[in-house]
Amino acid sequence: MTDARNLVTVQRLIPAPAAAIFDLLADPSRHAQIDGSGTVIAPTSAGSRRLALGDTFGMSMKMGVGYSTRNVVIEFEPDRLIAWQTLAAAPLDKVVTGRVWRYELEPVEGGTIVRETWDISREAPLSRPVVRRMMAASTRENMARTLERIASVVAEAGLGSV
């Protein structure tokens, strides 16, 4: 059972079909466009592609200094669920690595409820308390901005009607 202290979840009703939102989430070339934290710069490989269970993708990041991550899709249900585990490169892989970013999509009257969860239950055990203390509040705010950006992107694309 996952310790609730290791999870942060935000949700928002987005007036768009789940399929349109899922397409955005399942394309790593679009992640910088929707990132509410300002840390996602660009995928490490060019081009648009649709992720699937077991796929890996790299991301160039910046939080003060530049770094890269490798991400593995660990949960996947088309138009309903996608989650990837973010793995840091050495030497950070010994300290800060393993968090999961999960998006659950629930079609409802008027659109889709999108739940984003930051799950550090698989984070490197020694860093979990530090990550929780230092990042949970700002991560919640950044995730709320991400959902706002997702809503804006699908609306701008003309996909904001259900």
Number of C-alpha atoms within 10 A of each C-alpha: 4 10 9 10 14 19 16 18 16 18 17 14 19 26 21 22 22 23 16 15 24 21 16 18 21 22 17 23 21 18 19 19 17 21 20 20 17 15 17 21 18 19 22 16 12 9 10 12 12 13 18 17 15 12 12 15 18 17 21 17 19 14 10 7 7 11 16 19 21 18 22 21 21 17 18 19 13 15 19 17 19 23 24 23 23 24 20 19 14 10 8 13 14 14 15 22 23 21 22 24 21 20 24 20 25 17 19 15 10 14 18 23 20 24 19 23 21 20 22 28 18 15 23 18 15 11 14 20 15 12 15 16 10 11 11 18 11 11 19 18 13 18 23 21 17 22 22 18 16 22 21 16 18 19 15 10 9 10 17 19 12 14
